[in-house]
Amino acid sequence: MIGFEYDIVVSGGGVAGLTAASVFGSAGFTVLCLDPAPPVTTRDQAGSDLRTTAFLQPAQALLEKSGLWARLEPHAADLQVMRIVDAGGIEPEPRITKEFDASDISDKPFGWNLPNWLLRREMVAHLESLPNVSFLPGKGTTSLFTREGEARVGLSDGRRVRCRLVIAADGRNSPMREAAGIDVKTTHYGQKALAFAVTHPIPHGNVSTEIHRSGGPFTLVPLPDYEGRPSSAVVWMEEGAEVQRLSALPQADFEGAMNQRSCHLFGPLTLASRRTVWPIISQIASTLYAERLALVAEAAHVVPPIGAQGLNMSLGDMRVLLELAEAAPDRLGDLTMLETYHRRRHAEILARVTGIDLLNRASMMRAQPLRDARAMALNAIYSLAPVRKTIMQLGLGARG
Ligand SMILES: Cc1cc2nc3c(=O)[nH]c(=O)nc-3n(C[C@H](O)[C@H](O)[C@H](O)COP(=O)(O)OP(=O)(O)OC[C@H]3O[C@@H](n4cnc5c(N)ncnc54)[C@H](O)[C@@H]3O)c2cc1C
């Protein structure tokens, strides 16, 4: 039975899908957003997403436009300095430390860090305030039928809805992408990431720190104080078997291992949350559209968590889609709009996926001569001020 009609169906209510629903809902489009897994919106509940998202500078305007920024800003930690540490010598200690300060290129911080569970809480609350948006947690999309003028989307409760555009934000195994028959190219690294929160005696001073040794980076990203103590979110990448071993260690042994790996930069770290494990891959879809369907976020591209690119690239997808939709609302979801979306985003996404793949491989390196070459490259890049500034701007997505 055909029940409803919407401008847009957003398949997926992860951070990207909830953002898409907010962005297009705030712009006045009628939106249905679905997710079979209801969002977990408290920190310590089972299944909560303890990753954090560092929203980089260009994200702010889109979040403001969608009405989300005012809700998020009070919970955000500023990221003023990005510190890269090479600890790839014989001993696990810093041998090169370079700091990239946002004040070299702008009067704003590089970005703002927020926990993903909190993003879900605030985004769901925002959707409730938008009368033209319906969010259906506990229900998913099951089928896709399209023709030139519309899409018909089957839902897990047996209904079908009609819309002009389907936005697939349903993750790296996107069912809508598969229903449309779009291929992906996937790279496996044999790597996983541990994501968790810590407290530490030395304040982070709004410095985000990426420590490279082997196996992948160990990254500390500032959070607001937790229970009165300075706090950071950690992403620790290693070979998959090592991550499984680390995640199963008793707390004291785990803290010993992470203190060695963090080179004691903030004093002894204390584990302040569960440890969560995430598989690491790179992936890119061969095309970003099919008839009446646009892929965004991890349905379109997945990158290892280096340089806070993942969700920020996703916001880039939404920025372009919104611009096209607002420029010609009567052409929402038509072939011209979707071809333009693909043309404006795919090459940029491919460049970022390729660049982050290289950075990840450099960070994983085990052989000592390669680790030494990596340290020399960091020194060389840093010592040339124009190169340093260009890299900062590219990292932000402020230059294409
Ligand atoms: C350890 C780690 C740290 C990261 N740190 C950062 C960072 O600092 N900055 C940054 O920009 N990015 C970061 N990222 C990337 C970022 O977390 C992801 O880009 C973001 O969470 C992607 O979310 P998504 O909504 O595309 O996918 P998901 O979170 O996977 O959401 C997809 C949703 O689709 C739903 N779904 C599945 N099937 C259906 C269906 N049939 N119908 C409807 N819905 C369906 C799922 O239930 C799920 O909720 C990090 C990633 C990792 C692994």
The ligand as an SDF file (V2000), in Angstrom:
LIG
                    3D

 53 58  0  0  0  0  0  0  0  0999 V2000
   37.1240    5.3140   15.5460 C   0  0  0  0  0  0  0  0  0  0  0  0
   36.5280    6.3440   14.6150 C   0  0  0  0  0  0  0  0  0  0  0  0
   36.6680    7.7210   14.8640 C   0  0  0  0  0  0  0  0  0  0  0  0
   36.1440    8.6810   13.9830 C   0  0  0  0  0  0  0  0  0  0  0  0
   36.3710   10.0180   14.2280 N   0  0  0  0  0  0  0  0  0  0  0  0
   35.8970   10.9490   13.3420 C   0  0  0  0  0  0  0  0  0  0  0  0
   36.1350   12.3720   13.5250 C   0  0  0  0  0  0  0  0  0  0  0  0
   36.7570   12.8190   14.4820 O   0  0  0  0  0  0  0  0  0  0  0  0
   35.6480   13.2440   12.5940 N   0  0  0  0  0  0  0  0  0  0  0  0
   34.9410   12.8200   11.5060 C   0  0  0  0  0  0  0  0  0  0  0  0
   34.5310   13.6500   10.6730 O   0  0  0  0  0  0  0  0  0  0  0  0
   34.6820   11.5010   11.3210 N   0  0  0  0  0  0  0  0  0  0  0  0
   35.1430   10.5670   12.2050 C   0  0  0  0  0  0  0  0  0  0  0  0
   34.9000    9.2310   12.0090 N   0  0  0  0  0  0  0  0  0  0  0  0
   34.0050    8.8440   10.9440 C   0  0  0  0  0  0  0  0  0  0  0  0
   32.5770    9.0090   11.4310 C   0  0  0  0  0  0  0  0  0  0  0  0
   32.3740    8.3860   12.6710 O   0  0  0  0  0  0  0  0  0  0  0  0
   31.6540    8.4380   10.4340 C   0  0  0  0  0  0  0  0  0  0  0  0
   31.8670    9.1180    9.2110 O   0  0  0  0  0  0  0  0  0  0  0  0
   30.2380    8.6260   10.8270 C   0  0  0  0  0  0  0  0  0  0  0  0
   29.9340    8.0770   12.0600 O   0  0  0  0  0  0  0  0  0  0  0  0
   29.4650    7.9420    9.7120 C   0  0  0  0  0  0  0  0  0  0  0  0
   28.3240    7.7560    9.9840 O   0  0  0  0  0  0  0  0  0  0  0  0
   27.1950    7.2750    8.9770 P   0  0  0  0  0  0  0  0  0  0  0  0
   25.9840    7.9180    9.5510 O   0  0  0  0  0  0  0  0  0  0  0  0
   27.5280    7.4440    7.5460 O   0  0  0  0  0  0  0  0  0  0  0  0
   27.2010    5.6890    9.1790 O   0  0  0  0  0  0  0  0  0  0  0  0
   26.6440    4.8190   10.4320 P   0  0  0  0  0  0  0  0  0  0  0  0
   26.9840    5.4530   11.7280 O   0  0  0  0  0  0  0  0  0  0  0  0
   27.1140    3.4410   10.1550 O   0  0  0  0  0  0  0  0  0  0  0  0
   25.0980    4.9670   10.2570 O   0  0  0  0  0  0  0  0  0  0  0  0
   24.3660    4.2250    9.3140 C   0  0  0  0  0  0  0  0  0  0  0  0
   23.0110    3.9720    9.9050 C   0  0  0  0  0  0  0  0  0  0  0  0
   22.2100    3.3520    8.9050 O   0  0  0  0  0  0  0  0  0  0  0  0
   21.3750    2.4640    9.5610 C   0  0  0  0  0  0  0  0  0  0  0  0
   20.8220    1.4670    8.6230 N   0  0  0  0  0  0  0  0  0  0  0  0
   21.3450    0.2710    8.2590 C   0  0  0  0  0  0  0  0  0  0  0  0
   20.4750   -0.3630    7.4460 N   0  0  0  0  0  0  0  0  0  0  0  0
   19.4030    0.4600    7.2910 C   0  0  0  0  0  0  0  0  0  0  0  0
   18.1840    0.3570    6.5740 C   0  0  0  0  0  0  0  0  0  0  0  0
   17.8680   -0.7270    5.8510 N   0  0  0  0  0  0  0  0  0  0  0  0
   17.2910    1.3780    6.6360 N   0  0  0  0  0  0  0  0  0  0  0  0
   17.5730    2.5020    7.3610 C   0  0  0  0  0  0  0  0  0  0  0  0
   18.7210    2.6340    8.0700 N   0  0  0  0  0  0  0  0  0  0  0  0
   19.6200    1.6340    8.0290 C   0  0  0  0  0  0  0  0  0  0  0  0
   22.2240    1.8250   10.6540 C   0  0  0  0  0  0  0  0  0  0  0  0
   21.4290    1.2730   11.6840 O   0  0  0  0  0  0  0  0  0  0  0  0
   23.0290    3.0280   11.1100 C   0  0  0  0  0  0  0  0  0  0  0  0
   22.4540    3.6770   12.2330 O   0  0  0  0  0  0  0  0  0  0  0  0
   35.4320    8.2540   12.8560 C   0  0  0  0  0  0  0  0  0  0  0  0
   35.2630    6.8820   12.5890 C   0  0  0  0  0  0  0  0  0  0  0  0
   35.8320    5.9280   13.4460 C   0  0  0  0  0  0  0  0  0  0  0  0
   35.6890    4.4470   13.1220 C   0  0  0  0  0  0  0  0  0  0  0  0
  1  2  1  0
  2  3  1  0
  2 52  2  0
  3  4  2  0
  4  5  1  0
  4 50  1  0
  5  6  2  0
  6  7  1  0
  6 13  1  0
  7  8  2  0
  7  9  1  0
  9 10  1  0
 10 11  2  0
 10 12  1  0
 12 13  2  0
 13 14  1  0
 14 15  1  0
 14 50  1  0
 15 16  1  0
 16 17  1  0
 16 18  1  0
 18 19  1  0
 18 20  1  0
 20 21  1  0
 20 22  1  0
 22 23  1  0
 23 24  1  0
 24 25  2  0
 24 26  1  0
 24 27  1  0
 27 28  1  0
 28 29  2  0
 28 30  1  0
 28 31  1  0
 31 32  1  0
 32 33  1  0
 33 34  1  0
 33 48  1  0
 34 35  1  0
 35 36  1  0
 35 46  1  0
 36 37  1  0
 36 45  1  0
 37 38  2  0
 38 39  1  0
 39 40  1  0
 39 45  2  0
 40 41  1  0
 40 42  2  0
 42 43  1  0
 43 44  2  0
 44 45  1  0
 46 47  1  0
 46 48  1  0
 48 49  1  0
 50 51  2  0
 51 52  1  0
 52 53  1  0
M  END
$$$$
